Amino acid sequence: MNALAPGENRPAPGDPLTVTVASSASVDVSALLLNTAGVVRSDNDFVFFNQPTGPGVVYRHGNGGPDVVEVRTSALPADVDKVVVTASLDGRGPATFASVGQLTATIGSGPTALTFQIPGLTTESGVVCVEIYRRNGAWKVRAIGQGYDDGLAGIASAYGVNLEDEPETPAAQSGAAPTAVYPPVSAPAAGYPAQGGGHPTMPAGQPGQFAPPTGQPAAHPYPPAGAPAFPPPTGQPGYGQQPGGPAQQPYPSYASQQGAQPVHSDLFDPSHAEVTGLGIQKQGGKMVKVGLNGEVMARAGSMVAYQGDLQFQALGSGGIGRAIRQHLTGEGVPLMKVTGRGDLFLANSAADVHIIDLDGTDGLTINGANVLAFDSTLRYDIGRVQGAAGYASNAGLFNCVFTGRGRIAITTHGSPVVLTVDQATFADPNAAVAWSSSLQTGIKRNDSFGLGRLMGRSTGEASTLSFAGRGFVIVQPSELPPGGLIGGTGGGQQAGHGGGLFG
């Protein structure tokens, strides 16, 4: 008989092994490699959708069918004593296993297969299905069926996985200087009224610009505004000026060093030149330049150009804990860490770019699809919109919350308005880009549910986000879901609102 009872163990049917978890609801399958103490040796021993390979273990997505974990026991490290295979609800269906029908784990090798139908789950959203363990030099399998109320995050934490951010490398050890120097905040920027709760504010001086640190020359000296960046060679007419004709304002030119004819264009006007200084700065209206001498966090895939010695490291959503929450909520920022010395240029589909400085007195809640880059001194997490817990349990009700002191670049679809919350304030959930984290939020139903709704008549504004307290809300002139009309939440690269309650 090949059916396993809870707690029963059998010799492993072979090597390699495939563990398939089938369910009437959509589940995520994962595996953890454990040492003799029953915990992972490092976070690399957690094999799941965001980290699909480990030593001797591979996770394969079912692509419409059950997920599979492949275990080659002969390839497992000598200090790995056990592999546990888990299943957790992925947020697209029931919240607990109580309303899930059949949940079956199958351990197979060649023609031989052992099955375990997991019984008795109620309030749990995650379960350890089976374990493959070493005993006296041989490998065995055991049916477990232990449930966890806090899902995949609870299972991972119980086995020693660090769900917090990766520890920061001190500048003294890495040899990298801080990305930017933050001058004292002496006055709020226009449109950010000073209120008792404290808000993200801009440093005094030119909005969106960092002054170079004292005693440090600008990276690229340019002529003052209004002067030609590269004047035409002496005696040669500029583009648009005929020899012997009336004098016209010539376009600047770029004199080639390769012996070719000089190029003349208004592109060489100082307005198109690089901005100077360190840190995150606006480069025109749809791009940012990061004068980098250290590290910065940026949206994955947002690099359009760079100069100097820079290294790029993909981070997913920036830590195992956030990867799990992003997967369950549809919210987050697919990140890359950029380190080194040089100039980095970032953009996102020609969206308008805006710079915000956080002074540490209040946080900033942002739709993840609108985050372009931020200083590594800032911390971000994924949080539920307050007041929305009773409406749904999936995407559309979560945003990214940034805290600490540092600079962040966000994007908007069009030129936004910044609303001061000094009275009852409401915004479309796809138009609300960011707001003060100190504000109280909620959901307001605008359409009455009557015969008109049943017959398909609606205002088109069935639900809005409500804001109360003291702070501000940034609203863009667009109600398109992040990622555009197709794709809703944007499949991770443009994760944000657009699903769940507000769909």
N, C-alpha and C positions, 0 to 999 in steps of 0.2 A: 504494500500500500504506500503510495507516494504523497499522501496528504499528511501535513504536520499539525500536531496539536500545540496549543500555547505552551512554551517552555520545553518542547521536545527537541532533541538534537539528533543529528545523523552524520555519518561521514560525508564529506563533500563529494558530490558525484563526479568530480573530475577537475581538470585544469586546462583551459581557463573556465571561469564561471560567468554566467550572465544572470543578473537579477532583474526581473521585469516586474513592475508594479502597475497593476490594472485597477481602475476604479470607475464607478459610474459618474464621478465628478472629476473636474480637472485638478490634477495634483502635480507638484514638483517633487522629483526624486533626487536625493543626494546621498553621499557616502562620506564617512569620516574614518580616517586611519588612526588607530589608537595604540598607545604603547602599553606596557604591562601595568601602568598605573590607571589605565582606562581613560586617558585624555590624549588629545592630539599633541604631537611633538611641536608643531607650529601651525600657523594659519594655512600653510600650504597643504596640510593634510585634510582640509575641508574641500571636498570635490562637489561642485554644484553648478547651476546654470551659468554663473559668472566666472567660474574657475573650473572648467570641465575636465581637467586632467590632474592626476597625482601619480606618485610612484606606484606602478602596478595597477592603477585604477583609472577608468575612463567613464565619464558620464555622456550619454547620448540622448538628445532630445527625441521624443517620439514623433514629432511632426504630424500630429493628428492621432497618433496611436500612443500606447504606453511608453513612458520613459524607461531607459535601460541603463544599468550600471554594469560594466564589464570589469571583472576582477581576475587578474592573473596572479595566483598565489605564489608561483615560482619567482615572480618579479617583485614581490613585496620586500621592503627592507627588513633586515634581520631584527631590528628593534620595533617593528610593527607586529603587535600580538593579535590584533583584531580589526575587522572592518565591519562597521555597522551601516546598514542601508535604511534610509528614512523616506517618509512621504509626508508632504504638507500641502494643505489647501492653498491655492495660488491667488485667491481673492476674486476670481471671476465667477465663482459660484457660491455654494453654502459657506457660512462662516465657521461651522463646526462639522465634525463627522457624524453628528447625531442624525442629520437628514441625508447622509450619504448611504447608498445601498452597499453594494459589494466592494470590498477592498481586498485584493489578493496579491500576494508576492509569490513569484515563481523563481526558483533557483535551478538553473539548467546547465548541463554540460553534455554536448553531443545529444544522443537520443534520450538521456536520462534527465528527469525533471522532478523536483520536489515542490509542492504547492502549500501555501499557508494562507488560509482565509482568516483575516484578522477580525475578531469579534469584540463586542462590548464597548465600542467607542461612543462617547456622548458629547461632552463639552469640549473635547480636544480638537485642535486644528492642526496638530502634527503628531506623528507616530514613528517610533523606531520599529521597523518591520521585522528584519532578520539580522543576524550577525554571523560573520564568517570568522572563525577563531582558530588559533593554533593550540594543539594539545598533544604533547609528547612527540613533537616533530611532524605530526600529521594535521591536516586541516579538516575542520568539522563545521557544520551549519546548525544554527539554533533558531527556532521561532520565538520572537519576543513579543511584539504587539503592545509595547508600552506607549501610552499617549501623553501629549504635552498640550496644555491649554494655550500656551504662547507660541505655538507653531514652530517654524523652522528656526527662528531666532532663539527660542527657548531651548531647543535641542542642541543647537550649535554652542550656546553658552554653557549648557550642562556638561559638554565634553571638552571645555577649555578653549573654545575659539574666542579670540578677542574681537568683539563686535564694534569696538570704538575705532576712531581714526588711527591710522598708522602714526607712530610717534614721530614728532618733528625732530629733525637732525639739528642740533645746536650749531649756530654759525661758526663757533670757534672750532668745531670738529670738522665741518665741511669746508671751511676756508672761504665761504661765500659771505659777502657783505649783505646787509638787509637790502631789499628791493628798492625801497624809497624812504626818504626822510619826511616825517610828517610835521609840518609847522603847527604851532598852536592855533586852535580854532578861535578866532577873535570875533567873528560875526557870521550869522547864518547867511547863506546865499539867497538870492532873490527867489521868491516862490517857496521858501522853506521858513515860515514864520517861527520865531522863537517862542516856545511854550514851555510850561513847567516840566512836562514829562521828558524833555530832551529828544532831539531828532538827529538823524544823520545830517551833517552840515558840511559845507565846503570851506576850505581854508581861505583866509583873507587873500586877496589878490585876484588874478585873472581866473575866472571859473574854468574848471577842467584842466588846469595846468599846475604842475609842481615846479617850484623854483629849484634849480640845482643846489645841492648842499653848499654851504658857505666855503669859499676857497676852491670850489671845483669848477673848472671851465665847462661851458656848454659843449655837448658832444659834437655838434656840427654847426660852426658859425655860418650864418647866412646874412646876406645884405639886408638892411632895414626894409620894411614893407614899402612898396612903391618904387624901389630901385630895381632895374633889370638884374636878374640873377646871373645871366651870362650875356654881356653885351655883344652885339655883332662885331666882327673884326673891323678894324679901322678901314674906312673907305668902301665897305661893302654894304649895300642897301639891305635893310631888313625885309622880311616877307611882307608883301603888300605895299612896298615903296618902290616906285620906278626910278631908274637912274635919271637925274636931271629934273625930275618932277617935283611937285610940292612936297615938303617934308611931312611925313606921317609918323604916328607913334609906332615904332618898330616892335615886333614881337621879340622877346629874348631868344637867344639861341644857345645851343650846346655845341661847342667846338670839339670835334672829334680829335682824339689823339692818334688815330690810325691813318691820317692823311686823307680821309674822305671829306666831302664838302660839309660844312657846318649845317646843323639842323636848327630851324627857326620855328618856334611855336609858343603859344600862350601857355602850354603845359609847363614851361620852364619859369613861369611867374612864381614869385616866392609863396603865393598862396597854396601851391601844390608841393612845396618843399616839406621835408620832415620837420616835425616839431622837435624841440630839444629838451634835454633834461632826463632825469631818472623817473621810474615809476610808470603807472598807467596814465596815459594822457589821450585826449581826443586828437585824432588825426583827420581833420575835416569833420563831416557830420555822420559818416557811416563806417568809420574805422577807428581803432585805437592803436596807438603805438606804446609798447612797453619798453622803456629804457632799462634793460635788465642787467643787474649785477648781483645775482643770487637766484631766487626762484619766484615763480608766479603760477597760479592755477588758472587754466583757461579751458573754455569749452572744447571738447574733442572735435577736431576737424575745422576749427575756426582760423587756423594760421593761413594767411594769404602771402606772406613774405617774411624773411628775416635776414639779418646780417650779423656776422660775428660767429662765435663759438657757442651754439646752443644745443642742448640735448632735450629730447621729448620722450616722456614716459606716460603711457596710457594707464589711467587709474580706474577705469570704469566709472562708478559713481563716487569713488573716493573712500573706500573702506567696506568691509564685509557687511557690517550692520546697515549702512546706507544702501548697499546693493540689494539686500533683502527687502528693505522698506521701499526702495524705488520699484522693485519688481512687483510688490503687492499693491502699491498705491498709484503707479503710473507717473509719479513725480520724482524729480531729481535732475541732476546735471551730469551728463557724461563728460568726465574730466580728463585732462592731461596735465601733467606737471612739467613745466619748462624751466630748465636750469642753465646757468652759464652767464657769459658776458656778451652783450650784443643788443640789437634792436629787433623787437618782435612786433609784427603787424597782424592784427586780428580783425575779423569781420564775420557777419552772419547774414548771408543772403541780402546784402545791401540794406539791412534794417538801420534805422536811426540809432545812434549811439549816445548814451548819456553817462556821466560820471557822478558817483555819489561817494562821499566820505562818511564813514561811521566813526564817531568819537568815543564809542564805548558806553554811552549813557542809555541808548535804546537800540533794540535790534531792528532789522529790516526783513519783512516777509516778502518774498519775491516768487512769482511764477517761474518755475525752473526753466521754461522755454525762453525766458527773457534774460538769462544770465550769460554774459559773454566772458568775463574774466574777473578775478579778484585776488587781492594780496593773500599770501599764505598765512598772514597773521590773523585773518578772520576765520571763524569757525562756522560751519553750516550744518544744519540737520534738516530732516524732513518731518514736518508737523501737520497734524490735522487742523483744518480751519475750525476755530472755536464756534460752538453752536451748531455744528453740522453733524454731530455724531448720530443723531436720531434719524437721519434721512437716508444714509447709504453707508456701505462699508468698503467702497472701492474708489477708483480714481475719480478726480474732479473735486475732491474735498481736501486735498493736501497741497502744501506749498513748501518752499525752501525757506528756512529761517536763518539769517546771518546775524552773528553777534561778534563783539570785540571791536578793535580799532584797526581801521585800514580802509582801503579804497576798493570799490567795486564798479565794474562797467556793466551796464544793462542795455538792452535793445528794446525798441518799440516799433510797432508798425504805424508810422506816421508820427507827427508832432504831438506829444501828450499834453494833458492839463494836470496840474498838481492842485488837488482840492484840500483845503484846510478843513479838518473835521471839527467844526464848532457848532454843528447842529446835526440832526439825523441825516446820514449820508448813505447812499446806495449806489452800487455799480454792477454792471454786467460782469459775471465771473470771467469771461474771456477778455474783457476790456481792462479789468483791474490788473495792472502789472505788478505793483508793489505797494506796501503800506507799512506804517509804523507798527512794530510788533506789540507795542503797548496798547494798541486799540483793541476794543472788544468787537468781535465779529459774530455774525450769525447769518441765517438764511431767511429771507422774506419771500413768502408766496404772494404773487401779485394777481394771478388769475384765480377767480373763484371757480371751484370745481362743480359745474352745473351742466345743464343740458347743452350749453354752447360748447363746452370742452368735449363732451361726448360726441358732438356732431362735427368736431374738428375745427371749431372756431377758437382762436386764441389771440392774445395781444402780441405774442412773440416774445414776451418778457415775463415768462411764467415764474421765474425765480431769480432773485438778485442777492448779492452779498450786501449785508448791512454793516455799518461801521459806527462805533460810538466811542467817546472818550476824547482825548486830546492828541492830535497827531495829524498825519497827512496821508492821502491816497493818490497814487500816480495812475492815471487812466489814459489809455491810448485810444485813438479814434478808429478802432477796429474791433469787431466782435468775432473775427475769424478764430477758430480754435488753433492752438499752437500746431505748427506743421502744415497749416493750410486747410482747405476744404476736404482734402483726402487724408485719411489716416488718423483723424481725431487727435490723440495724444502724441502722435508723431513717432511712435515706435521706439521711444527711448532717446533718439537724437534730438527730438523736439518735445520731450516729455513735459507735461504740465496739465492744465485743465483740458476740457473737451470731452470728457467721458462722464460716467456716473450720473449724478443728479441733474447736471446742467445739459447733458448730451445735446 
